[in-house]
Amino acid sequence: MRLSLGFNMFTKSLISSPPPYFSLFFSSKSPSIFFFSPSSSSSSFYRPNMFASIRSSSSTSTEQLSSSPPLTPPPSGEVHVIVGPMFAGKTTTLLRRIQSERLKGSFQATQVDTRSPLLDKTLKDLCYSGRLREAIRLLWHTGVSVDWSTYALLVQECIHRGNYEWGKSIHAHMVVVGFSSNEYLNIKLLILYAKAGQLGTAGILFDKLVEKTLISWNAMIAGYVQKGMEDAGLILYYTMRSTGVTPDQFTFASVFRACATLALLEQGKQAHAVMLKCRIGQNVVVNSALMDMYFKCSCPFDGHRVFHKSEIKNVITWTALISGYGHNGNTVDVLELFHEMVKEGLRPNYVTFLAVLSACSHGGLVDEGWEYFSLMKEYGIQPHEKHYAAMVDLLGRAGRLGEAYKFISNSPCKENPVVWGSLLGACRTHGNVELLKLAAKKFFDLEPENAGKYVVLSNCYATHGLWENVAEVWGLMRDFGVKKDPGYSKIEVQNEVHVFFKGDNTHKHAQDTYKMLKELTSVIKDRGFIPDLITE
């Protein structure tokens, strides 16, 4: 029969001062008790003088066990029996039976059913009242399993709150007490791990499912896309289609995001056609993702057409439209659409303003950028770090580096690496080495392991012939153990995605590519332009 596993240190991060827990070990020599408290950093083994001296009380403490002589950990193959507060009343009976069976030489372990309907109700009530942390503490405090519906409710609440560490601790509890999960609960756990970005664990749970439902497929596809593994997400989407599962709006939202990131226009169009064939109803999230896909694939007309046909036009769809035109460099259209949205009676949110500020930055509209940045206060929107970074980028692109530095120094984000990173890039563009050094110091004090910015700094020094500074930068990277991932590019040609890594000679068209680059470099030099280090 099944035995419960030993209580382990998963509780340490969740319970401040739980009661002690015990595991009973049987070796070939003699029984022993393993004691530890999650609040203690040490564990000890003890050999009790007599089993009868262990009374069925939850108040059994370290002091009561410390009178027994220590025992070294028994060899592998021992049997564990958990004894915790919820076992009160059964402990002595259980231990006496085990000892009796052991003396007869016919020891057989049995699973003691310790589930309590009252515990299930208490945990659910705590969860419904928003006291999730207390519920998890109580769950670990008891050391026993609960009904699958209680586990499912707790995991779902962790997913809803985005507190994936707590959700993983609930899964750990299930493993510790030997609870056998069902399909429904496994899907909940799959969603939890997929959203947490732990796709390896999510994949194991997915593979174990007897019936892979649409919900489980969607969780895996969305997990890959959110993790930046869009290729894997699309492969999984096509695999799902091949099994006969019909996608829904959540599936297409993930697929359109993947196609937008990879700029896969043809695959995006195919998915759009499938969505129409499936008669998916109007959905703000799907329409916004579809618009984003068309705009990022340089098809603004198709993106605007999706917006025009949308039955629901709220701030989300308007913001997607504004952001799309900004992505394509249509700054004038962005500002016109913003005012049109306001005339429709919609209030812009912080994402809308971020899209407008980014458009002003790319369009070089400094005065307009200041105007919209100030307008945020009229709508009761507190600027975030990205808004400040957008303003720094706006001023930096315009060459107003001193003004950008003062703006950061007087802002509440002066201790944020994002804004200093924006200034660092602007200094590199305009060749302001002195301000570059200052911005770099501020940035790396806050985020010393950002490999990309080290490369930016190194390239800027190299452009100005400051080779000692270049060596210093690479020395810092070695000291911090920072490594720059190789850069790569992707391009779709005739429905095939080609990936090119920096310095890659393995691609089947590598020789043709390098030959063309040399020809282009020669043309650039003939026109009077001198390629920089990156081009070379």
C-alpha positions in Angstrom: 0.0 0.0 0.0 1.0 3.6 -0.4 3.0 5.4 2.2 3.1 9.1 2.8 6.4 10.8 2.0 8.6 12.5 4.6 7.7 16.1 5.4 10.4 18.3 3.9 11.7 21.8 3.8 9.2 23.2 1.3 7.4 24.7 4.3 10.3 26.8 5.4 9.5 29.8 3.2 5.8 29.7 4.0 5.3 29.0 7.7 6.9 31.2 10.3 6.6 28.9 13.3 4.9 25.5 12.6 4.8 22.7 15.1 7.4 19.9 14.9 6.9 17.0 12.6 8.3 13.5 12.7 9.1 10.7 10.4 9.4 7.1 11.7 12.2 5.1 10.1 12.6 1.3 10.1 16.0 -0.1 9.3 17.4 -3.5 9.7 18.6 -2.7 13.2 16.0 -0.8 15.1 13.3 1.8 14.7 14.2 5.5 15.0 12.5 8.8 14.8 13.6 11.7 12.6 12.7 15.1 14.0 12.8 18.5 12.5 11.1 21.8 12.6 10.9 23.9 9.4 12.0 26.9 11.5 15.2 25.1 12.5 18.2 24.8 10.3 19.2 21.4 11.8 17.7 18.0 11.9 18.4 15.1 14.3 17.8 11.3 14.5 16.8 9.8 17.8 16.2 6.2 19.0 13.4 6.2 21.5 13.8 3.9 24.5 10.3 2.4 24.1 7.6 2.9 21.6 5.1 3.0 24.4 6.6 6.2 25.7 5.5 8.1 22.6 2.1 9.4 23.4 -0.6 10.5 21.0 -0.2 14.2 21.6 0.4 17.1 19.3 2.5 18.7 22.0 5.4 16.3 21.6 8.5 18.4 21.4 12.1 18.4 20.8 12.9 18.2 24.5 10.9 15.0 24.8 12.9 13.4 22.1 16.3 14.8 23.1 16.6 12.4 26.0 17.0 9.6 23.6 20.5 8.8 22.2 21.2 10.1 18.7 21.1 7.6 15.8 22.9 8.0 12.5 20.6 8.2 9.5 19.3 4.7 8.5 20.2 3.2 5.2 18.1 3.5 2.1 14.9 1.5 1.8 13.5 2.7 5.1 9.8 3.3 5.7 8.5 6.7 6.5 5.4 7.5 8.5 4.5 11.2 9.1 3.2 12.1 12.5 1.7 15.6 12.8 -1.0 17.5 14.8 -3.8 16.0 12.7 -2.6 12.5 13.6 -3.4 13.0 17.3 -5.4 10.1 18.6 -4.0 7.7 16.0 -0.3 8.0 16.7 0.1 5.4 19.5 -2.2 2.9 17.8 -0.2 3.3 14.6 3.2 2.9 16.2 2.1 -0.1 18.3 0.7 -1.9 15.3 3.9 -1.2 13.2 6.1 -2.5 16.1 3.9 -5.6 16.5 3.9 -6.4 12.8 7.7 -5.8 12.7 8.3 -8.3 15.5 6.3 -10.9 13.7 8.3 -10.3 10.6 5.2 -9.5 8.5 5.4 -5.8 8.5 3.0 -4.1 6.1 2.4 -0.4 5.9 -1.1 1.0 5.6 -2.2 4.5 4.6 -4.1 6.2 7.3 -6.9 8.3 6.0 -6.4 11.7 7.8 -8.6 13.9 5.6 -10.9 16.2 7.5 -14.1 17.7 5.9 -13.7 20.6 8.4 -10.2 21.3 7.2 -11.5 21.4 3.6 -14.2 23.8 4.5 -11.9 26.0 6.5 -9.4 26.2 3.7 -12.1 27.1 1.2 -13.5 29.8 3.4 -10.1 31.4 3.9 -9.6 31.3 0.1 -13.0 32.8 -0.6 -12.4 35.6 1.9 -9.0 36.5 0.2 -6.8 35.0 3.0 -4.8 32.8 0.7 -1.6 33.0 2.7 -3.4 31.9 5.8 -4.9 29.0 3.9 -1.5 27.8 2.7 0.0 28.1 6.1 -2.9 26.0 7.6 -2.5 23.4 4.8 1.2 23.0 5.7 0.5 23.2 9.4 -1.7 20.1 9.3 0.6 18.0 7.2 -2.3 16.0 5.7 -3.9 15.9 2.3 -7.2 17.5 1.5 -9.9 17.0 -1.2 -8.8 17.5 -4.8 -11.4 20.4 -5.2 -9.7 22.2 -2.3 -6.3 21.9 -3.9 -7.8 23.0 -7.2 -9.3 26.1 -5.6 -6.1 27.1 -3.9 -4.0 26.6 -7.1 -6.6 28.6 -9.1 -6.4 31.5 -6.6 -2.6 31.5 -6.9 -2.9 31.7 -10.7 -5.4 34.5 -10.4 -3.1 36.5 -8.2 -0.1 35.7 -10.2 1.7 34.3 -7.1 3.2 31.3 -8.7 5.6 30.5 -5.9 2.7 29.9 -3.5 1.0 27.7 -6.2 4.2 25.6 -6.5 4.3 25.2 -2.7 0.7 23.7 -2.9 1.9 21.2 -5.5 4.9 20.4 -3.2 2.4 19.7 -0.4 0.5 17.3 -2.7 3.7 15.4 -3.4 4.8 15.4 0.2 1.5 13.9 1.6 1.3 11.4 -1.3 -1.8 12.9 -2.9 -2.8 11.4 -6.2 -3.9 14.2 -8.5 -6.6 13.9 -11.2 -6.9 15.3 -14.7 -8.7 18.5 -13.7 -6.1 19.3 -11.0 -3.2 18.4 -13.4 -4.5 21.0 -15.9 -4.6 23.6 -13.2 -1.0 22.8 -12.3 -0.1 22.9 -15.9 -1.5 26.4 -16.3 0.3 27.4 -13.1 3.7 26.3 -14.4 3.1 27.6 -17.9 2.3 31.1 -16.6 5.3 30.9 -14.3 7.5 30.2 -17.3 8.6 26.7 -16.1 7.7 25.0 -19.4 9.7 21.9 -18.6 7.5 21.1 -15.7 4.4 22.2 -17.6 5.4 19.9 -20.5 5.7 16.9 -18.1 2.2 17.5 -16.8 0.9 18.0 -20.3 2.4 14.8 -21.6 0.8 12.9 -18.7 -2.7 14.1 -19.5 -4.9 11.2 -20.7 -7.0 13.6 -22.7 -5.4 16.8 -23.9 -8.2 19.4 -23.9 -8.3 22.8 -25.6 -7.5 24.4 -22.2 -4.3 22.5 -21.8 -3.2 23.2 -25.4 -3.9 26.9 -24.9 -1.9 27.0 -21.7 1.1 25.4 -23.3 0.9 27.6 -26.5 0.5 30.8 -24.4 3.4 29.7 -22.1 5.8 29.3 -25.0 4.8 32.7 -26.6 5.1 34.5 -23.3 8.5 32.9 -22.7 9.8 34.3 -26.0 9.7 30.8 -27.7 7.3 31.8 -30.4 8.5 29.1 -32.8 7.7 26.4 -30.4 4.3 27.9 -29.7 3.4 27.9 -33.4 4.6 24.3 -33.8 2.4 23.3 -30.9 -0.5 25.2 -32.5 -0.1 23.2 -35.7 0.2 20.0 -33.7 -3.0 20.8 -31.9 -4.8 21.4 -35.3 -3.5 18.0 -36.5 -5.2 16.2 -33.6 -8.6 17.7 -34.5 -8.9 20.1 -31.6 -10.7 23.3 -32.7 -8.9 26.5 -31.6 -10.7 29.3 -29.8 -10.1 33.0 -29.3 -7.4 32.4 -26.7 -5.5 30.2 -29.1 -5.6 32.8 -31.9 -4.6 35.5 -29.5 -1.3 33.6 -28.7 -0.8 32.7 -32.4 -1.2 36.3 -33.6 1.3 37.5 -30.9 3.8 34.9 -32.1 3.4 35.9 -35.7 3.7 39.6 -34.8 6.9 39.0 -32.9 8.4 36.9 -35.8 6.9 39.1 -38.5 5.3 36.0 -40.1 2.7 37.7 -42.3 1.7 34.7 -44.3 1.2 32.4 -41.3 -0.7 35.2 -39.6 -3.0 35.5 -42.5 -3.6 31.8 -42.6 -4.4 31.8 -38.9 -6.8 34.8 -39.5 -8.6 32.7 -42.2 -8.9 29.8 -39.9 -10.4 32.0 -37.2 -13.0 33.3 -39.6 -13.8 29.8 -40.7 -14.2 28.8 -37.0 -16.7 31.7 -36.6 -14.9 33.1 -33.6 -17.0 35.9 -32.2 -15.9 39.5 -31.6 -13.2 39.6 -28.9 -11.2 42.7 -27.9 -8.1 40.7 -27.0 -8.1 38.7 -30.3 -8.8 41.8 -32.4 -6.0 43.8 -30.7 -3.5 40.9 -31.2 -4.6 40.6 -34.9 -4.2 44.4 -35.4 -0.8 44.2 -33.8 0.2 41.4 -36.1 -0.7 43.3 -39.3 1.0 46.5 -38.2 4.2 44.8 -37.1 4.2 43.0 -40.5 4.1 46.4 -42.2 0.4 46.1 -43.3 -1.2 49.2 -41.7 -4.2 49.0 -44.1 -5.1 45.5 -43.0 -4.6 46.5 -39.4 -6.9 49.5 -39.7 -9.5 47.3 -41.5 -9.6 45.0 -38.5 -10.2 48.0 -36.3 -12.9 49.3 -38.6 -14.8 45.9 -38.6 -14.5 45.5 -34.8 -17.9 45.8 -33.1 -16.3 46.7 -29.8 -14.1 49.8 -30.0 -12.8 50.6 -26.5 -9.5 52.0 -25.2 -7.7 48.7 -25.8 -8.5 48.5 -29.5 -7.9 52.3 -29.9 -4.5 51.9 -28.2 -3.6 49.0 -30.4 -4.4 51.1 -33.5 -2.4 54.1 -32.2 0.5 51.9 -31.3 0.4 50.2 -34.7 0.7 53.5 -36.6 3.5 54.6 -34.3 5.3 51.3 -35.0 5.2 52.2 -38.7 6.5 55.7 -38.2 3.2 57.5 -38.9 3.5 60.1 -36.2 0.9 62.5 -37.6 -1.7 59.7 -37.8 -0.9 58.7 -34.2 -1.7 62.2 -32.9 -4.8 62.5 -35.0 -6.1 59.1 -33.8 -5.4 60.1 -30.2 -7.6 63.2 -30.4 -10.2 61.2 -32.3 -10.4 58.7 -29.5 -10.8 61.4 -26.9 -13.6 62.9 -29.0 -15.4 59.5 -28.9 -15.5 59.9 -25.1 -12.8 57.4 -24.3 -10.2 58.1 -21.6 -6.6 57.2 -22.7 -4.7 54.9 -20.3 -1.0 54.7 -19.4 -0.4 52.4 -22.4 -2.0 54.9 -24.8 0.3 57.7 -23.6 3.3 55.4 -23.9 2.4 54.7 -27.5 2.0 58.5 -28.2 5.3 59.4 -26.4 7.1 56.7 -28.4 5.7 58.1 -31.6 6.7 61.6 -30.7 10.2 60.3 -30.0 10.6 58.6 -33.4 9.1 61.6 -35.1 11.4 64.1 -33.3 8.4 66.0 -31.9 9.9 67.2 -28.6 7.4 70.0 -27.8 4.5 67.7 -28.5 6.1 65.0 -26.4 6.3 67.4 -23.4 2.7 68.4 -24.0 1.4 64.8 -23.9 3.6 64.0 -20.9 2.1 66.9 -19.0 -1.4 65.8 -20.2 -1.1 62.5 -18.3 -1.7 64.4 -15.0 -5.0 65.8 -16.3 -6.2 62.2 -16.7 -5.0 61.2 -13.3 -2.3 59.0 -14.7 1.0 58.7 -12.8 3.9 58.3 -15.2 5.7 54.9 -15.0 9.4 54.2 -15.6 8.6 53.5 -19.2 7.1 57.0 -19.7 10.2 58.6 -18.2 12.4 56.4 -20.4 10.4 57.4 -23.5 10.9 61.1 -22.6 14.7 60.5 -22.2 14.7 58.8 -25.5 12.8 61.7 -27.0 15.2 64.3 -25.7 18.2 62.0 -26.6 17.2 61.5 -30.2 16.9 65.3 -30.5 20.4 65.7 -29.2 19.3 67.4 -26.0 21.4 65.2 -23.8 22.0 67.8 -21.0 18.3 68.3 -20.7 17.7 64.6 -20.6 20.2 64.2 -17.8 18.6 67.0 -15.8 15.2 65.4 -16.4 16.4 62.1 -15.0 18.1 63.7 -12.0 14.8 65.5 -11.1 12.5 62.6 -11.7 11.4 59.9 -9.2 13.0 57.3 -11.5 16.6 58.5 -11.0 17.4 55.1 -9.3 15.9 53.1 -12.2 18.2 51.5 -14.7 15.7 51.8 -17.6 16.0 55.6 -17.8 19.8 55.5 -17.6 19.8 52.9 -20.3 17.9 55.2 -22.6 20.4 58.0 -21.9 23.3 55.6 -22.5 22.0 54.7 -25.9 21.4 58.4 -26.8 25.0 59.3 -25.7 26.4 56.6 -27.9 24.3 57.8 -30.9 25.5 61.4 -30.5 29.1 60.6 -29.4 29.0 62.4 -26.1 31.7 60.3 -24.3 31.8 62.3 -21.1 28.0 62.0 -20.4 28.2 58.4 -21.6 30.7 57.5 -18.9 28.4 59.2 -16.3 25.3 57.4 -17.6 27.2 54.1 -17.8 28.3 54.4 -14.1 24.8 55.1 -13.0 23.4 52.2 -15.1 25.9 49.6 -14.1 25.6 50.5 -10.4 22.0 49.6 -10.7 22.2 46.7 -13.1 25.7 45.3 -13.4 24.8 42.1 -15.3 23.2 43.7 -18.4 25.3 42.3 -21.2 23.7 44.4 -23.9 24.6 47.7 -22.4 28.3 46.6 -22.0 28.4 46.1 -25.7 26.8 49.5 -26.4 29.4 51.1 -24.1 32.3 49.1 -25.7 31.2 50.0 -29.2 31.0 53.7 -28.4 34.5 53.7 -26.9 35.8 51.8 -30.0 34.1 54.3 -32.4 36.2 57.1 -30.7 39.4 55.0 -30.6 39.3 54.7 -26.8 40.8 51.2 -26.7 41.9 51.3 -23.1 38.3 51.9 -22.1 37.2 49.1 -24.4 39.5 46.7 -22.6 38.2 48.0 -19.3 34.6 47.3 -20.3 35.4 43.7 -21.3 37.3 43.3 -18.1 34.3 44.3 -16.1 32.2 41.8 -18.0 34.7 39.0 -17.1 34.6 40.1 -13.4 30.8 40.0 -13.3 30.7 36.8 -15.3 28.5 38.5 -18.0 28.3 36.9 -21.4 26.6 38.5 -24.4 24.3 36.1 -26.3 25.1 36.0 -30.0 22.9 38.3 -32.0 20.7 36.9 -34.7 18.1 37.9 -37.3 15.1 36.2 -38.7 13.5 36.6 -42.1 10.6 34.7 -43.8 11.1 33.8 -47.4 8.4 31.8 -49.2 6.8 30.5 -45.9 10.2 29.4 -44.6 11.8 31.2 -41.6 15.6 31.7 -41.9 17.7 32.4 -38.8 21.1 34.1 -39.1 23.5 34.3 -36.1 26.3 36.7 -35.9 29.4 35.1 -37.5 27.4 32.1 -38.5 28.8 29.9 -41.3 26.4 27.0 -40.9 23.4 28.3 -42.8 22.9 26.8 -46.2 23.0 30.3 -47.8 25.8 31.7 -45.6 28.3 32.0 -48.4 25.8 33.8 -50.7 24.9 36.1 -47.8 28.5 37.1 -47.0 29.2 37.7 -50.7 26.3 40.1 -50.9 27.3 41.9 -47.7 30.8 42.4 -49.2 29.3 43.8 -52.4 27.1 46.2 -50.4 30.0 47.3 -48.2 32.0 48.1 -51.4 29.1 50.1 -52.8 28.9 52.1 -49.5 32.6 52.9 -49.6 32.3 54.0 -53.2 29.5 56.4 -52.3 31.9 58.0 -49.7 30.6 56.4 -46.6 32.9 54.7 -44.1 31.3 51.6 -42.4 31.7 51.6 -38.6 32.9 48.6 -36.6 29.5 47.0 -36.4 29.2 47.0 -40.2 32.7 45.6 -40.7 
